[in-house]
């Protein structure tokens, strides 16, 4: 007789876990007790859940498991940024048909997640897919295409794991800026966000959770109806459609005007300002004419701009821009009254840019 596979606690919300416990004949309060151990006390081993009976602990251990991923590598940078490379066992969630565009895929099921500490916050940068279907020419995440979607539980587990690292403590912010396109894994991402935001879960404020998308207008409009008021960031990276299509293959499917129209619908619905993410590639999209047009686009809607200096990826033909070029770019935007910030480069000595660690790990095997 085959024993049914155990499901991870991270795949459950309070309601579903409570229902499962009741179906097993356990007291209704059991689900809440387990969630308190997992999210408040950081314990996933049933043997340590001391306020549960010995029988309950044994029965729960037969039906549920805790962690699904295995840490392949753990790196700590000189600026205290920490990065985990995780290997996921078992099947991946099937990607939506639209996410299969440009998919190549490999047998490995590895993703990266990063803890970025500052004086006043602990930010978890999480992945939503194994690989990435978008194929941005400058990014290591899409090298090898898309293997599949991470389940909601595997997304939540990344944040839980980061909170358990030395000298981290409670995670205050989450950004979906790791591997994958979050809106191409809409259902799992939004389910994970509910757990991150819930009082019984990670308890992270909705406005401190940022979903970064390369731009799927229908999915952005769908996100407008999502009940958790997260922050939205658009990975623009070029102010002209022709240039954007050259560096972001998925730009073939929607124009900048269509993306900004969807983002405007987001603002009207939520009242939340959009962040335009813009990776500066030396000699490619960092010229004054690019800054002038980016300023025009930002001013056409309620948007601020995050400028990101490119982190080089071995084998990828793009360069990090010079400091003076970055400053000049920012000055042009500010002269046009656009709220603009240059994001500090973090963890460069541990290949903290998205997909780099997995790319390096694969290169070692080849």
Short mmCIF file of the C-alpha atoms (twelve columns), coordinates in Angstrom:
data_MODEL
# 
_entry.id   MODEL 
# 
loop_
_atom_site.group_PDB 
_atom_site.id 
_atom_site.type_symbol 
_atom_site.label_atom_id 
_atom_site.label_alt_id 
_atom_site.label_comp_id 
_atom_site.label_asym_id 
_atom_site.label_seq_id 
_atom_site.Cartn_x 
_atom_site.Cartn_y 
_atom_site.Cartn_z 
_atom_site.pdbx_PDB_model_num 
ATOM 1   C CA . UNK A 1   0.000   0.000  0.000   1 
ATOM 2   C CA . UNK A 2   1.439   3.364  -1.040  1 
ATOM 3   C CA . UNK A 3   1.585   6.042  1.632   1 
ATOM 4   C CA . UNK A 4   0.271   9.393  0.346   1 
ATOM 5   C CA . UNK A 5   2.983   12.072 0.191   1 
ATOM 6   C CA . UNK A 6   3.144   14.478 3.094   1 
ATOM 7   C CA . UNK A 7   2.272   18.087 2.317   1 
ATOM 8   C CA . UNK A 8   4.358   20.994 3.586   1 
ATOM 9   C CA . UNK A 9   2.968   23.168 6.357   1 
ATOM 10  C CA . UNK A 10  3.979   26.169 4.251   1 
ATOM 11  C CA . UNK A 11  1.446   25.151 1.599   1 
ATOM 12  C CA . UNK A 12  -1.406  25.659 4.089   1 
ATOM 13  C CA . UNK A 13  -3.166  28.697 5.449   1 
ATOM 14  C CA . UNK A 14  -4.795  28.714 8.868   1 
ATOM 15  C CA . UNK A 15  -8.188  27.716 7.495   1 
ATOM 16  C CA . UNK A 16  -6.978  24.766 5.423   1 
ATOM 17  C CA . UNK A 17  -4.685  23.449 8.159   1 
ATOM 18  C CA . UNK A 18  -7.470  23.710 10.731  1 
ATOM 19  C CA . UNK A 19  -9.788  21.773 8.420   1 
ATOM 20  C CA . UNK A 20  -7.129  19.085 7.891   1 
ATOM 21  C CA . UNK A 21  -6.586  18.742 11.639  1 
ATOM 22  C CA . UNK A 22  -10.321 18.450 12.304  1 
ATOM 23  C CA . UNK A 23  -10.608 15.782 9.601   1 
ATOM 24  C CA . UNK A 24  -7.916  13.842 11.481  1 
ATOM 25  C CA . UNK A 25  -9.994  14.020 14.652  1 
ATOM 26  C CA . UNK A 26  -7.725  16.548 16.352  1 
ATOM 27  C CA . UNK A 27  -9.064  19.547 18.302  1 
ATOM 28  C CA . UNK A 28  -9.947  22.599 16.185  1 
ATOM 29  C CA . UNK A 29  -7.361  24.711 17.997  1 
ATOM 30  C CA . UNK A 30  -4.546  22.458 16.724  1 
ATOM 31  C CA . UNK A 31  -4.172  24.329 13.424  1 
ATOM 32  C CA . UNK A 32  -3.631  27.634 15.208  1 
ATOM 33  C CA . UNK A 33  -1.162  26.055 17.629  1 
ATOM 34  C CA . UNK A 34  0.914   24.650 14.768  1 
ATOM 35  C CA . UNK A 35  0.896   27.960 12.875  1 
ATOM 36  C CA . UNK A 36  2.119   29.736 16.005  1 
ATOM 37  C CA . UNK A 37  5.044   27.331 16.272  1 
ATOM 38  C CA . UNK A 38  5.934   27.720 12.591  1 
ATOM 39  C CA . UNK A 39  5.651   31.488 12.140  1 
ATOM 40  C CA . UNK A 40  6.024   32.969 15.608  1 
ATOM 41  C CA . UNK A 41  8.559   30.585 17.095  1 
ATOM 42  C CA . UNK A 42  10.279  29.414 13.888  1 
ATOM 43  C CA . UNK A 43  9.776   25.701 14.646  1 
ATOM 44  C CA . UNK A 44  8.752   23.164 11.983  1 
ATOM 45  C CA . UNK A 45  9.708   19.999 13.875  1 
ATOM 46  C CA . UNK A 46  6.545   18.523 15.391  1 
ATOM 47  C CA . UNK A 47  8.572   16.839 18.131  1 
ATOM 48  C CA . UNK A 48  9.367   20.299 19.548  1 
ATOM 49  C CA . UNK A 49  5.737   21.513 19.601  1 
ATOM 50  C CA . UNK A 50  5.401   20.944 23.322  1 
ATOM 51  C CA . UNK A 51  1.830   22.186 23.789  1 
ATOM 52  C CA . UNK A 52  0.528   19.390 21.530  1 
ATOM 53  C CA . UNK A 53  -0.084  15.886 22.835  1 
ATOM 54  C CA . UNK A 54  2.395   13.155 21.949  1 
ATOM 55  C CA . UNK A 55  -0.290  11.424 19.874  1 
ATOM 56  C CA . UNK A 56  -1.136  14.634 17.986  1 
ATOM 57  C CA . UNK A 57  2.527   15.269 17.213  1 
ATOM 58  C CA . UNK A 58  2.969   11.756 15.838  1 
ATOM 59  C CA . UNK A 59  -0.158  11.947 13.701  1 
ATOM 60  C CA . UNK A 60  0.744   15.367 12.336  1 
ATOM 61  C CA . UNK A 61  4.253   14.173 11.473  1 
ATOM 62  C CA . UNK A 62  2.721   11.343 9.447   1 
ATOM 63  C CA . UNK A 63  0.666   13.783 7.352   1 
ATOM 64  C CA . UNK A 64  2.753   16.944 7.090   1 
ATOM 65  C CA . UNK A 65  6.330   17.991 6.569   1 
ATOM 66  C CA . UNK A 66  8.108   21.270 7.098   1 
ATOM 67  C CA . UNK A 67  10.877  22.384 4.781   1 
ATOM 68  C CA . UNK A 68  10.825  21.316 1.140   1 
ATOM 69  C CA . UNK A 69  14.083  22.854 -0.042  1 
ATOM 70  C CA . UNK A 70  17.698  21.958 0.608   1 
ATOM 71  C CA . UNK A 71  20.394  24.617 0.963   1 
ATOM 72  C CA . UNK A 72  23.021  23.984 -1.723  1 
ATOM 73  C CA . UNK A 73  25.082  27.068 -0.925  1 
ATOM 74  C CA . UNK A 74  24.959  29.844 1.666   1 
ATOM 75  C CA . UNK A 75  27.061  32.930 1.083   1 
ATOM 76  C CA . UNK A 76  27.613  36.018 3.240   1 
ATOM 77  C CA . UNK A 77  28.893  39.233 1.654   1 
ATOM 78  C CA . UNK A 78  31.148  41.828 3.207   1 
ATOM 79  C CA . UNK A 79  28.111  44.133 3.542   1 
ATOM 80  C CA . UNK A 80  26.183  41.403 5.456   1 
ATOM 81  C CA . UNK A 81  23.970  40.517 2.508   1 
ATOM 82  C CA . UNK A 82  23.243  36.773 2.636   1 
ATOM 83  C CA . UNK A 83  22.288  34.538 -0.264  1 
ATOM 84  C CA . UNK A 84  20.876  31.010 -0.351  1 
ATOM 85  C CA . UNK A 85  20.868  28.673 -3.323  1 
ATOM 86  C CA . UNK A 86  18.012  26.217 -2.752  1 
ATOM 87  C CA . UNK A 87  17.354  22.869 -4.410  1 
ATOM 88  C CA . UNK A 88  13.699  21.825 -4.521  1 
ATOM 89  C CA . UNK A 89  12.713  18.170 -4.450  1 
ATOM 90  C CA . UNK A 90  9.520   16.840 -6.002  1 
ATOM 91  C CA . UNK A 91  7.482   18.222 -8.868  1 
ATOM 92  C CA . UNK A 92  7.225   21.872 -9.779  1 
ATOM 93  C CA . UNK A 93  3.936   23.650 -10.362 1 
ATOM 94  C CA . UNK A 94  3.096   23.733 -14.070 1 
ATOM 95  C CA . UNK A 95  3.653   27.127 -15.693 1 
ATOM 96  C CA . UNK A 96  0.799   28.911 -17.409 1 
ATOM 97  C CA . UNK A 97  0.784   28.631 -21.190 1 
ATOM 98  C CA . UNK A 98  1.931   32.229 -21.573 1 
ATOM 99  C CA . UNK A 99  4.915   31.526 -19.337 1 
ATOM 100 C CA . UNK A 100 6.153   28.837 -21.715 1 
ATOM 101 C CA . UNK A 101 7.300   31.380 -24.248 1 
ATOM 102 C CA . UNK A 102 11.064  31.271 -24.507 1 
ATOM 103 C CA . UNK A 103 11.129  28.362 -22.062 1 
ATOM 104 C CA . UNK A 104 14.130  26.088 -22.351 1 
ATOM 105 C CA . UNK A 105 14.325  24.290 -19.061 1 
ATOM 106 C CA . UNK A 106 16.835  22.044 -17.330 1 
ATOM 107 C CA . UNK A 107 16.622  19.152 -14.893 1 
ATOM 108 C CA . UNK A 108 17.843  21.227 -11.960 1 
ATOM 109 C CA . UNK A 109 15.309  22.804 -9.617  1 
ATOM 110 C CA . UNK A 110 17.396  25.508 -8.023  1 
ATOM 111 C CA . UNK A 111 16.421  29.030 -7.044  1 
ATOM 112 C CA . UNK A 112 18.063  31.847 -5.153  1 
ATOM 113 C CA . UNK A 113 16.837  34.014 -2.309  1 
ATOM 114 C CA . UNK A 114 18.645  36.938 -0.726  1 
ATOM 115 C CA . UNK A 115 18.525  38.728 2.623   1 
ATOM 116 C CA . UNK A 116 19.400  42.429 2.333   1 
ATOM 117 C CA . UNK A 117 19.859  44.078 5.742   1 
ATOM 118 C CA . UNK A 118 19.965  47.831 6.412   1 
ATOM 119 C CA . UNK A 119 19.790  49.816 9.626   1 
ATOM 120 C CA . UNK A 120 15.998  49.947 9.667   1 
ATOM 121 C CA . UNK A 121 14.819  46.942 7.656   1 
ATOM 122 C CA . UNK A 122 15.421  43.332 6.724   1 
ATOM 123 C CA . UNK A 123 14.404  42.765 3.120   1 
ATOM 124 C CA . UNK A 124 13.869  39.312 1.651   1 
ATOM 125 C CA . UNK A 125 14.330  39.109 -2.119  1 
ATOM 126 C CA . UNK A 126 12.460  36.005 -3.242  1 
ATOM 127 C CA . UNK A 127 12.079  33.938 -6.409  1 
ATOM 128 C CA . UNK A 128 8.729   32.941 -7.886  1 
ATOM 129 C CA . UNK A 129 9.852   30.511 -10.614 1 
ATOM 130 C CA . UNK A 130 12.667  28.074 -11.311 1 
ATOM 131 C CA . UNK A 131 14.459  29.841 -14.115 1 
ATOM 132 C CA . UNK A 132 12.632  32.559 -16.007 1 
ATOM 133 C CA . UNK A 133 10.648  32.691 -19.246 1 
ATOM 134 C CA . UNK A 134 11.306  36.371 -19.977 1 
ATOM 135 C CA . UNK A 135 14.900  35.941 -21.140 1 
ATOM 136 C CA . UNK A 136 16.205  39.461 -20.462 1 
ATOM 137 C CA . UNK A 137 19.510  39.618 -22.351 1 
ATOM 138 C CA . UNK A 138 21.390  41.048 -19.365 1 
ATOM 139 C CA . UNK A 139 20.045  38.694 -16.679 1 
ATOM 140 C CA . UNK A 140 21.387  35.350 -15.474 1 
ATOM 141 C CA . UNK A 141 17.976  34.129 -14.288 1 
ATOM 142 C CA . UNK A 142 16.722  33.253 -17.758 1 
ATOM 143 C CA . UNK A 143 19.816  31.411 -18.915 1 
ATOM 144 C CA . UNK A 144 18.454  27.929 -19.603 1 
ATOM 145 C CA . UNK A 145 14.832  29.085 -19.780 1 
ATOM 146 C CA . UNK A 146 12.004  28.161 -17.447 1 
ATOM 147 C CA . UNK A 147 11.628  24.890 -15.538 1 
ATOM 148 C CA . UNK A 148 8.375   25.657 -13.773 1 
ATOM 149 C CA . UNK A 149 6.595   27.635 -11.089 1 
ATOM 150 C CA . UNK A 150 7.321   27.559 -7.394  1 
ATOM 151 C CA . UNK A 151 4.321   26.664 -5.270  1 
ATOM 152 C CA . UNK A 152 3.024   29.171 -2.736  1 
ATOM 153 C CA . UNK A 153 4.617   27.174 0.082   1 
ATOM 154 C CA . UNK A 154 8.046   27.228 -1.542  1 
ATOM 155 C CA . UNK A 155 7.805   30.982 -1.961  1 
ATOM 156 C CA . UNK A 156 6.875   31.438 1.701   1 
ATOM 157 C CA . UNK A 157 9.606   29.027 2.778   1 
ATOM 158 C CA . UNK A 158 12.246  31.319 1.284   1 
ATOM 159 C CA . UNK A 159 11.215  34.159 3.587   1 
ATOM 160 C CA . UNK A 160 10.991  31.813 6.593   1 
ATOM 161 C CA . UNK A 161 14.483  30.463 5.899   1 
ATOM 162 C CA . UNK A 162 15.968  33.941 5.584   1 
ATOM 163 C CA . UNK A 163 14.421  34.942 8.913   1 
ATOM 164 C CA . UNK A 164 16.224  32.004 10.554  1 
ATOM 165 C CA . UNK A 165 19.692  33.007 9.327   1 
ATOM 166 C CA . UNK A 166 22.214  34.330 11.884  1 
ATOM 167 C CA . UNK A 167 21.792  37.989 12.845  1 
ATOM 168 C CA . UNK A 168 18.640  38.481 10.783  1 
ATOM 169 C CA . UNK A 169 15.560  38.136 12.958  1 
ATOM 170 C CA . UNK A 170 12.154  39.251 11.735  1 
ATOM 171 C CA . UNK A 171 11.850  40.030 8.017   1 
ATOM 172 C CA . UNK A 172 10.307  43.483 7.570   1 
ATOM 173 C CA . UNK A 173 10.052  43.715 3.765   1 
ATOM 174 C CA . UNK A 174 9.676   41.331 0.822   1 
ATOM 175 C CA . UNK A 175 10.470  42.048 -2.818  1 
ATOM 176 C CA . UNK A 176 9.596   39.683 -5.662  1 
ATOM 177 C CA . UNK A 177 12.768  40.534 -7.546  1 
ATOM 178 C CA . UNK A 178 14.460  37.155 -7.532  1 
ATOM 179 C CA . UNK A 179 14.243  34.545 -10.249 1 
ATOM 180 C CA . UNK A 180 11.151  34.417 -12.436 1 
ATOM 181 C CA . UNK A 181 8.280   36.673 -13.502 1 
ATOM 182 C CA . UNK A 182 5.882   36.871 -10.524 1 
ATOM 183 C CA . UNK A 183 2.790   37.725 -12.559 1 
ATOM 184 C CA . UNK A 184 3.350   34.651 -14.744 1 
ATOM 185 C CA . UNK A 185 2.835   32.639 -11.539 1 
ATOM 186 C CA . UNK A 186 -0.077  34.755 -10.377 1 
ATOM 187 C CA . UNK A 187 -2.044  32.283 -8.266  1 
ATOM 188 C CA . UNK A 188 0.914   30.951 -6.270  1 
ATOM 189 C CA . UNK A 189 2.406   34.403 -5.760  1 
ATOM 190 C CA . UNK A 190 -0.823  35.945 -4.481  1 
ATOM 191 C CA . UNK A 191 -1.471  32.941 -2.224  1 
ATOM 192 C CA . UNK A 192 2.050   33.299 -0.786  1 
ATOM 193 C CA . UNK A 193 1.501   37.029 -0.224  1 
ATOM 194 C CA . UNK A 194 -1.613  36.289 1.824   1 
ATOM 195 C CA . UNK A 195 0.473   34.100 4.147   1 
ATOM 196 C CA . UNK A 196 3.235   36.700 4.359   1 
ATOM 197 C CA . UNK A 197 0.701   39.385 5.265   1 
ATOM 198 C CA . UNK A 198 -1.541  37.357 7.597   1 
ATOM 199 C CA . UNK A 199 -1.462  37.883 11.369  1 
ATOM 200 C CA . UNK A 200 -1.201  34.107 11.819  1 
ATOM 201 C CA . UNK A 201 1.603   34.024 9.219   1 
ATOM 202 C CA . UNK A 202 4.658   36.214 8.764   1 
ATOM 203 C CA . UNK A 203 2.796   39.417 9.641   1 
ATOM 204 C CA . UNK A 204 4.518   41.601 7.031   1 
ATOM 205 C CA . UNK A 205 2.672   44.801 6.128   1 
ATOM 206 C CA . UNK A 206 1.058   44.814 2.686   1 
ATOM 207 C CA . UNK A 207 2.822   47.993 1.594   1 
ATOM 208 C CA . UNK A 208 6.134   46.410 2.522   1 
ATOM 209 C CA . UNK A 209 5.611   43.643 -0.043  1 
ATOM 210 C CA . UNK A 210 6.671   44.647 -3.568  1 
ATOM 211 C CA . UNK A 211 5.766   42.726 -6.710  1 
ATOM 212 C CA . UNK A 212 8.163   43.543 -9.536  1 
ATOM 213 C CA . UNK A 213 7.047   42.673 -13.062 1 
ATOM 214 C CA . UNK A 214 8.617   43.023 -16.479 1 
ATOM 215 C CA . UNK A 215 5.154   43.887 -17.670 1 
ATOM 216 C CA . UNK A 216 2.078   41.760 -18.343 1 
ATOM 217 C CA . UNK A 217 -0.771  44.272 -18.818 1 
ATOM 218 C CA . UNK A 218 -3.648  41.772 -18.276 1 
ATOM 219 C CA . UNK A 219 -1.989  40.465 -15.097 1 
ATOM 220 C CA . UNK A 220 -1.353  43.995 -13.802 1 
ATOM 221 C CA . UNK A 221 -5.059  44.753 -14.275 1 
ATOM 222 C CA . UNK A 222 -5.912  41.489 -12.519 1 
ATOM 223 C CA . UNK A 223 -3.664  42.472 -9.619  1 
ATOM 224 C CA . UNK A 224 -5.761  45.630 -9.212  1 
ATOM 225 C CA . UNK A 225 -8.493  43.427 -7.731  1 
ATOM 226 C CA . UNK A 226 -6.160  41.635 -5.294  1 
ATOM 227 C CA . UNK A 227 -7.338  42.307 -1.749  1 
ATOM 228 C CA . UNK A 228 -3.831  42.759 -0.270  1 
ATOM 229 C CA . UNK A 229 -2.638  46.287 -1.227  1 
ATOM 230 C CA . UNK A 230 0.938   45.465 -2.185  1 
ATOM 231 C CA . UNK A 231 3.419   47.794 -3.887  1 
ATOM 232 C CA . UNK A 232 3.896   47.427 -7.654  1 
ATOM 233 C CA . UNK A 233 7.167   47.938 -9.513  1 
ATOM 234 C CA . UNK A 234 7.559   47.855 -13.298 1 
ATOM 235 C CA . UNK A 235 10.904  46.660 -14.656 1 
ATOM 236 C CA . UNK A 236 11.069  49.090 -17.587 1 
ATOM 237 C CA . UNK A 237 14.830  49.166 -18.353 1 
ATOM 238 C CA . UNK A 238 14.403  51.087 -21.629 1 
ATOM 239 C CA . UNK A 239 12.253  54.122 -22.536 1 
ATOM 240 C CA . UNK A 240 11.854  53.246 -26.223 1 
ATOM 241 C CA . UNK A 241 9.996   50.185 -27.543 1 
ATOM 242 C CA . UNK A 242 12.659  49.279 -30.104 1 
ATOM 243 C CA . UNK A 243 15.457  49.262 -27.541 1 
ATOM 244 C CA . UNK A 244 13.295  47.482 -24.973 1 
ATOM 245 C CA . UNK A 245 12.571  44.669 -27.428 1 
ATOM 246 C CA . UNK A 246 16.300  44.214 -27.992 1 
ATOM 247 C CA . UNK A 247 17.099  43.668 -24.327 1 
ATOM 248 C CA . UNK A 248 13.768  42.176 -23.115 1 
ATOM 249 C CA . UNK A 249 12.319  39.599 -25.539 1 
ATOM 250 C CA . UNK A 250 8.907   39.648 -23.849 1 
ATOM 251 C CA . UNK A 251 8.586   43.320 -24.819 1 
ATOM 252 C CA . UNK A 252 7.449   41.966 -28.170 1 
ATOM 253 C CA . UNK A 253 4.067   41.214 -26.579 1 
ATOM 254 C CA . UNK A 254 3.245   44.659 -25.172 1 
ATOM 255 C CA . UNK A 255 4.290   48.234 -25.874 1 
ATOM 256 C CA . UNK A 256 5.443   50.709 -23.263 1 
ATOM 257 C CA . UNK A 257 2.219   52.671 -23.747 1 
ATOM 258 C CA . UNK A 258 0.177   49.522 -23.028 1 
ATOM 259 C CA . UNK A 259 2.220   48.833 -19.894 1 
ATOM 260 C CA . UNK A 260 1.871   52.367 -18.580 1 
ATOM 261 C CA . UNK A 261 -1.851  52.326 -19.309 1 
ATOM 262 C CA . UNK A 262 -2.193  49.194 -17.148 1 
ATOM 263 C CA . UNK A 263 -0.069  50.829 -14.450 1 
ATOM 264 C CA . UNK A 264 -2.290  53.904 -14.568 1 
ATOM 265 C CA . UNK A 265 -5.293  51.622 -14.004 1 
ATOM 266 C CA . UNK A 266 -3.427  50.275 -10.967 1 
ATOM 267 C CA . UNK A 267 -2.953  53.803 -9.617  1 
ATOM 268 C CA . UNK A 268 -6.596  54.737 -10.185 1 
ATOM 269 C CA . UNK A 269 -7.775  51.568 -8.452  1 
ATOM 270 C CA . UNK A 270 -5.348  51.513 -5.524  1 
ATOM 271 C CA . UNK A 271 -4.069  55.071 -5.179  1 
ATOM 272 C CA . UNK A 272 -0.567  53.581 -4.958  1 
ATOM 273 C CA . UNK A 273 2.308   55.156 -6.853  1 
ATOM 274 C CA . UNK A 274 4.221   52.933 -9.286  1 
ATOM 275 C CA . UNK A 275 7.977   52.412 -9.093  1 
ATOM 276 C CA . UNK A 276 9.781   52.230 -12.415 1 
ATOM 277 C CA . UNK A 277 12.821  49.958 -12.078 1 
ATOM 278 C CA . UNK A 278 15.597  50.826 -14.523 1 
ATOM 279 C CA . UNK A 279 18.824  48.820 -14.802 1 
ATOM 280 C CA . UNK A 280 21.557  50.992 -16.278 1 
ATOM 281 C CA . UNK A 281 23.618  49.129 -18.889 1 
ATOM 282 C CA . UNK A 282 26.837  50.881 -19.832 1 
ATOM 283 C CA . UNK A 283 26.554  52.470 -23.288 1 
ATOM 284 C CA . UNK A 284 23.176  50.842 -23.985 1 
ATOM 285 C CA . UNK A 285 20.403  52.649 -22.120 1 
ATOM 286 C CA . UNK A 286 22.269  55.169 -19.972 1 
ATOM 287 C CA . UNK A 287 22.586  58.079 -22.405 1 
ATOM 288 C CA . UNK A 288 21.040  61.552 -21.850 1 
ATOM 289 C CA . UNK A 289 18.363  60.924 -24.497 1 
ATOM 290 C CA . UNK A 290 17.262  57.843 -22.549 1 
ATOM 291 C CA . UNK A 291 17.018  59.855 -19.344 1 
ATOM 292 C CA . UNK A 292 14.989  62.573 -21.086 1 
ATOM 293 C CA . UNK A 293 12.440  60.076 -22.401 1 
ATOM 294 C CA . UNK A 294 12.302  58.160 -19.117 1 
ATOM 295 C CA . UNK A 295 11.518  61.438 -17.358 1 
ATOM 296 C CA . UNK A 296 8.659   62.080 -19.797 1 
ATOM 297 C CA . UNK A 297 7.218   58.618 -19.174 1 
ATOM 298 C CA . UNK A 298 7.494   58.930 -15.394 1 
ATOM 299 C CA . UNK A 299 5.774   62.308 -15.435 1 
ATOM 300 C CA . UNK A 300 2.919   60.961 -17.561 1 
ATOM 301 C CA . UNK A 301 1.740   59.055 -14.481 1 
ATOM 302 C CA . UNK A 302 2.350   58.909 -10.743 1 
ATOM 303 C CA . UNK A 303 5.709   57.134 -10.723 1 
ATOM 304 C CA . UNK A 304 9.080   57.288 -9.058  1 
ATOM 305 C CA . UNK A 305 12.255  55.831 -10.546 1 
ATOM 306 C CA . UNK A 306 14.767  53.386 -9.068  1 
ATOM 307 C CA . UNK A 307 18.066  53.394 -10.948 1 
ATOM 308 C CA . UNK A 308 20.083  50.183 -10.628 1 
ATOM 309 C CA . UNK A 309 23.694  49.866 -11.709 1 
ATOM 310 C CA . UNK A 310 24.159  46.631 -13.616 1 
ATOM 311 C CA . UNK A 311 26.017  43.784 -11.899 1 
ATOM 312 C CA . UNK A 312 28.133  42.001 -14.497 1 
ATOM 313 C CA . UNK A 313 27.359  38.364 -15.344 1 
ATOM 314 C CA . UNK A 314 30.120  36.188 -16.779 1 
ATOM 315 C CA . UNK A 315 29.455  35.415 -20.431 1 
ATOM 316 C CA . UNK A 316 26.809  38.148 -20.825 1 
ATOM 317 C CA . UNK A 317 27.888  41.057 -23.095 1 
ATOM 318 C CA . UNK A 318 26.823  44.023 -20.954 1 
ATOM 319 C CA . UNK A 319 28.925  46.351 -18.815 1 
ATOM 320 C CA . UNK A 320 28.404  48.225 -15.574 1 
ATOM 321 C CA . UNK A 321 27.978  51.967 -16.262 1 
ATOM 322 C CA . UNK A 322 30.449  54.537 -15.012 1 
ATOM 323 C CA . UNK A 323 29.729  56.509 -11.854 1 
ATOM 324 C CA . UNK A 324 29.582  59.843 -13.679 1 
ATOM 325 C CA . UNK A 325 27.157  58.455 -16.261 1 
ATOM 326 C CA . UNK A 326 24.856  57.258 -13.480 1 
ATOM 327 C CA . UNK A 327 24.960  60.605 -11.701 1 
ATOM 328 C CA . UNK A 328 24.306  62.507 -14.909 1 
ATOM 329 C CA . UNK A 329 21.336  60.231 -15.650 1 
ATOM 330 C CA . UNK A 330 19.892  60.886 -12.197 1 
ATOM 331 C CA . UNK A 331 20.453  64.644 -12.483 1 
ATOM 332 C CA . UNK A 332 18.481  64.797 -15.736 1 
ATOM 333 C CA . UNK A 333 15.555  62.996 -14.112 1 
ATOM 334 C CA . UNK A 334 15.620  65.201 -11.034 1 
ATOM 335 C CA . UNK A 335 15.821  68.337 -13.166 1 
ATOM 336 C CA . UNK A 336 12.529  67.175 -14.689 1 
ATOM 337 C CA . UNK A 337 11.079  66.845 -11.154 1 
ATOM 338 C CA . UNK A 338 11.056  63.044 -11.139 1 
ATOM 339 C CA . UNK A 339 11.582  61.418 -7.736  1 
ATOM 340 C CA . UNK A 340 14.678  59.317 -8.434  1 
ATOM 341 C CA . UNK A 341 16.953  57.119 -6.343  1 
ATOM 342 C CA . UNK A 342 20.064  55.116 -7.140  1 
ATOM 343 C CA . UNK A 343 19.753  51.721 -5.522  1 
ATOM 344 C CA . UNK A 344 22.839  50.759 -3.573  1 
ATOM 345 C CA . UNK A 345 24.646  47.745 -5.035  1 
ATOM 346 C CA . UNK A 346 24.580  44.982 -2.449  1 
ATOM 347 C CA . UNK A 347 26.426  41.689 -2.184  1 
ATOM 348 C CA . UNK A 348 28.567  42.113 -5.307  1 
ATOM 349 C CA . UNK A 349 31.291  39.919 -3.797  1 
ATOM 350 C CA . UNK A 350 28.863  36.965 -3.547  1 
ATOM 351 C CA . UNK A 351 27.225  37.309 -6.982  1 
ATOM 352 C CA . UNK A 352 24.030  38.633 -5.405  1 
ATOM 353 C CA . UNK A 353 22.451  39.758 -8.669  1 
ATOM 354 C CA . UNK A 354 19.478  37.668 -9.721  1 
ATOM 355 C CA . UNK A 355 20.442  34.246 -11.057 1 
ATOM 356 C CA . UNK A 356 24.199  34.686 -10.751 1 
ATOM 357 C CA . UNK A 357 24.815  32.092 -8.055  1 
ATOM 358 C CA . UNK A 358 22.791  29.416 -9.846  1 
ATOM 359 C CA . UNK A 359 24.577  30.294 -13.099 1 
ATOM 360 C CA . UNK A 360 27.964  29.926 -11.406 1 
ATOM 361 C CA . UNK A 361 26.944  26.638 -9.777  1 
ATOM 362 C CA . UNK A 362 25.924  25.218 -13.166 1 
ATOM 363 C CA . UNK A 363 29.148  26.414 -14.777 1 
ATOM 364 C CA . UNK A 364 31.156  24.461 -12.212 1 
ATOM 365 C CA . UNK A 365 29.309  21.264 -13.195 1 
ATOM 366 C CA . UNK A 366 29.842  21.733 -16.930 1 
# 
